Amino acid sequence: MPEGNTIHRLALVHTRDLAGRAVRASSPQGRFSREAARLDGRRFLEAEAYGKHLFHRWHGGLVVHVHLGMAGSFSQFAGAPPAPRVSVRMRLSVPRVTFDLIGPPTCELIDEEARRAVVARLGPDPLRSDGDPEVAWENLRRRPKRTIGDALIDQRVVSGVGNIYRNEALFLLGIHPLRPAGRLSHADWIALWSTIRRLMRRGVRAGTRTVDRLETPHPLAASRRDPGDDDFYVYQQTVCRRCGGALRELSVSDRRMFVCPVCQPRSPRRPSETAAS
């Protein structure tokens, strides 16, 4: 499933190419035909991302709400577009640019009030300027026994984070995904929020890749990893990039998580134990 960075990048591109222009809208698949007819020739105002939700604002107070789910995607064509595939739910065209939407579980025409209702169900988005880590902190504290690995992909807690970023952010901070949320300090949470935001901001610019190119991998990791597969520290890996140890795979929220027992101990060391070592 595309994570928040992908949706924010789509919003930037759609705003850049469509904002302020009269857009031709159609639904080759037919499931969005009535809505597309209302939009056809109307002026596109802007695209906005909130977590994994994309909103297209149109003149006249209309909003298209898109959620890509597991299989949805946008294709972009420059110049004259090809004939649309029969699976295209929505096609948006202006001279020299066309966007095709395929396979979304949600593509609906709503008003601004309904858009606000969707957003009201979501936790704060780390990529937005109005994203508030304190609101997410309060969301976490409501269920302190819940594991942090589970809480991070609950869109009601924090919006936009998916399986890749929860794997990578927890690893980078040495937090085991099965640690109860109630055992995170406020400082832990602020560090986690900041790490997620930093990784996802990079993802908006350069795609979903978390490894710092300047960081040299552990020799064991370098020898046992495919050199062409060095985008992530632990996600879908078998060897820890930092210590070279074997990773363990867990199922958290029915999704695969990858954990380094050395870098992410189940029981974090106390300060006195760290100093003694």
C-alpha positions in Angstrom: 0.0 0.0 0.0 1.4 3.4 -0.9 2.4 5.3 2.3 2.0 9.0 3.0 5.1 10.1 1.2 3.7 8.7 -2.1 0.4 10.5 -1.6 2.0 13.8 -0.8 4.2 13.5 -3.9 1.1 12.8 -6.0 -0.6 15.9 -4.5 2.4 18.1 -5.5 2.5 16.7 -9.0 -1.3 17.0 -9.6 -1.3 20.6 -8.2 1.7 21.5 -10.4 0.1 20.1 -13.6 -3.6 20.7 -13.1 -4.2 23.7 -10.8 -6.0 26.6 -12.3 -6.8 24.7 -15.5 -10.0 23.5 -17.1 -9.7 19.7 -17.0 -11.3 17.0 -19.1 -12.6 14.3 -16.8 -13.9 10.8 -17.9 -14.4 7.3 -16.5 -13.5 4.7 -19.2 -14.4 2.0 -16.7 -17.8 3.5 -16.1 -17.9 3.3 -12.4 -17.2 7.0 -12.0 -19.1 8.3 -15.1 -21.8 10.4 -13.4 -19.2 12.1 -11.2 -16.8 12.6 -14.1 -19.5 14.3 -16.1 -20.0 16.8 -13.3 -16.2 17.5 -13.3 -15.6 17.6 -17.1 -14.4 21.0 -18.1 -14.4 22.4 -14.6 -11.4 24.2 -13.1 -9.1 22.2 -10.9 -8.1 24.1 -7.8 -5.5 22.0 -6.0 -4.6 18.5 -4.7 -4.2 17.9 -1.0 -2.7 14.9 0.9 -3.7 13.9 4.4 -2.0 10.6 5.4 -2.9 8.0 2.8 -5.9 10.1 1.5 -5.7 12.3 -1.6 -8.2 15.1 -2.1 -8.7 16.9 -5.4 -10.5 20.3 -5.0 -12.5 21.6 -7.9 -14.3 24.9 -8.5 -17.8 24.9 -7.1 -16.9 23.2 -3.8 -16.5 19.7 -5.2 -13.9 17.3 -3.9 -12.7 14.0 -5.3 -11.6 11.7 -2.5 -9.1 9.0 -3.5 -7.6 6.2 -1.4 -5.3 3.9 -3.3 -5.5 1.0 -0.9 -3.3 -2.0 -1.7 -3.6 -2.0 -5.5 -4.6 1.5 -6.7 -2.2 3.6 -8.7 -1.9 6.7 -10.9 -0.3 6.6 -14.3 1.0 9.8 -15.9 1.3 10.5 -19.6 3.1 13.4 -21.4 1.8 14.5 -24.7 -1.0 12.7 -26.5 -2.1 9.9 -24.1 -2.7 6.3 -25.2 -6.2 5.0 -25.5 -7.4 4.3 -21.9 -7.4 0.9 -20.5 -10.9 -0.4 -19.6 -9.8 -0.5 -16.0 -9.3 3.3 -15.7 -11.6 4.5 -13.0 -10.9 8.2 -13.7 -8.9 10.0 -16.4 -7.9 13.6 -16.0 -6.5 15.4 -19.0 -5.2 18.9 -19.9 -3.0 19.6 -23.0 0.3 17.7 -22.7 -0.6 15.9 -19.4 -2.9 13.0 -18.6 -3.5 11.1 -15.3 -5.2 7.7 -15.2 -6.4 6.3 -11.9 -6.7 2.5 -11.7 -7.8 0.1 -9.0 -8.6 2.4 -6.0 -11.0 1.1 -3.4 -12.2 4.7 -2.9 -12.8 7.2 -5.6 -15.8 9.4 -4.7 -17.1 12.8 -5.3 -17.9 14.6 -2.1 -18.2 18.1 -0.6 -15.9 20.0 1.7 -17.9 19.0 4.8 -17.5 15.3 3.9 -13.8 15.9 3.4 -13.5 17.3 6.9 -15.3 14.3 8.3 -12.8 12.0 6.7 -9.9 14.0 8.1 -11.5 14.1 11.6 -11.2 10.3 11.8 -7.5 10.4 11.2 -4.5 11.0 13.5 -2.0 13.8 12.7 0.1 13.6 9.6 3.9 14.0 10.1 4.3 15.4 6.6 1.8 18.3 7.1 2.7 21.6 8.7 -0.3 21.2 11.0 0.7 17.7 12.1 0.9 17.8 15.9 3.0 15.1 17.7 1.2 16.0 21.0 -2.1 14.9 19.5 -0.6 11.6 18.4 1.0 11.2 21.9 -2.4 11.5 23.5 -3.7 9.0 21.0 -1.0 6.6 22.1 -1.7 7.1 25.8 -5.3 6.0 25.5 -4.2 2.3 25.1 -0.9 2.0 26.9 -0.8 -1.8 26.6 -1.0 -1.7 22.9 2.3 -2.4 21.2 4.0 0.5 19.5 4.4 -1.6 16.3 0.7 -2.0 16.1 -0.1 1.6 17.0 2.1 3.1 14.4 0.1 1.9 11.5 -3.3 2.7 13.0 -4.3 5.7 11.0 -6.4 7.0 13.9 -3.2 7.4 15.9 -0.8 8.8 13.3 -1.7 9.2 9.6 0.3 8.2 6.6 2.7 5.7 8.3 2.7 2.2 6.7 4.7 -0.9 7.2 8.0 0.3 5.7 8.3 3.4 7.8 7.3 1.7 11.0 9.9 -1.0 10.5 12.6 1.5 9.7 11.9 4.2 12.2 11.6 1.7 15.1 14.9 0.1 14.1 16.7 3.5 13.9 15.7 4.3 17.4 16.4 0.9 18.8 12.7 0.3 19.8 11.3 -3.2 19.7 7.9 -3.2 17.9 6.4 -5.3 20.7 7.2 -2.7 23.4 3.9 -1.5 24.9 3.1 2.1 23.9 2.8 2.9 27.6 6.5 2.1 28.1 7.6 4.9 25.7 8.5 8.1 27.4 7.4 11.4 25.9 11.0 12.0 24.7 10.9 8.6 23.0 7.8 9.5 21.2 9.1 12.9 20.0 12.2 11.2 18.7 10.1 8.6 16.9 7.8 11.3 15.4 10.9 13.3 14.2 12.5 10.2 12.7 9.3 9.3 10.8 8.9 12.8 9.6 12.5 13.0 8.4 12.3 9.6 6.6 9.0 10.4 5.0 10.1 13.9 3.9 13.0 12.3 2.1 10.6 9.8 0.6 8.5 12.6 -0.9 11.6 13.9 -2.8 13.4 10.7 -3.6 11.0 7.8 -3.2 10.6 5.3 -0.4 14.2 4.7 0.6 15.5 5.1 4.1 19.2 4.2 4.1 21.6 7.1 4.3 24.0 6.7 1.3 26.9 8.0 3.4 26.5 5.3 6.1 28.8 2.4 5.5 27.2 -1.0 6.2 28.7 -3.5 8.6 31.1 -5.8 6.8 28.9 -8.8 7.4 25.9 -7.0 6.1 27.9 -5.8 3.0 29.0 -9.4 2.2 25.6 -11.0 2.7 23.3 -8.4 1.1 22.6 -7.9 -2.5 24.4 -4.6 -3.4 21.4 -3.6 -5.5 19.0 -4.1 -2.6 20.3 -1.5 -0.1 17.3 0.8 0.3 16.3 -0.3 3.8 18.0 -1.1 7.1 15.7 -4.0 8.1 12.5 -4.0 6.0 12.4 -7.3 4.0 16.0 -8.0 5.0 17.6 -11.0 6.7 20.8 -9.3 8.0 21.0 -6.1 10.1 22.8 -3.4 8.2 24.4 -1.9 11.3 25.5 -4.9 13.3 25.6 -7.7 10.8 23.4 -10.0 12.9 20.5 -12.1 11.8 17.1 -10.4 11.8 14.0 -11.9 13.2 10.6 -11.7 11.5 7.4 -11.0 13.4 3.8 -10.6 12.4 2.4 -7.4 13.9 -1.1 -6.2 12.8 -1.0 -9.1 10.3 2.0 -7.4 8.5 5.6 -8.5 8.4 8.0 -6.8 10.7 11.8 -7.3 10.8 13.7 -6.8 14.1 17.3 -6.9 15.1 17.6 -8.6 18.5 20.9 -6.7 19.2 19.9 -3.2 18.0 16.3 -3.5 19.2 16.3 -5.5 22.5 13.0 -6.6 23.7 13.9 -5.2 27.2 15.8 -2.0 26.7 18.8 -1.4 28.9 18.5 0.9 31.8 21.0 3.8 31.8 23.0 2.2 34.6 23.4 -1.0 32.6 24.4 0.9 29.5 27.1 2.8 31.5 28.4 -0.4 33.0 28.7 -2.1 29.6 
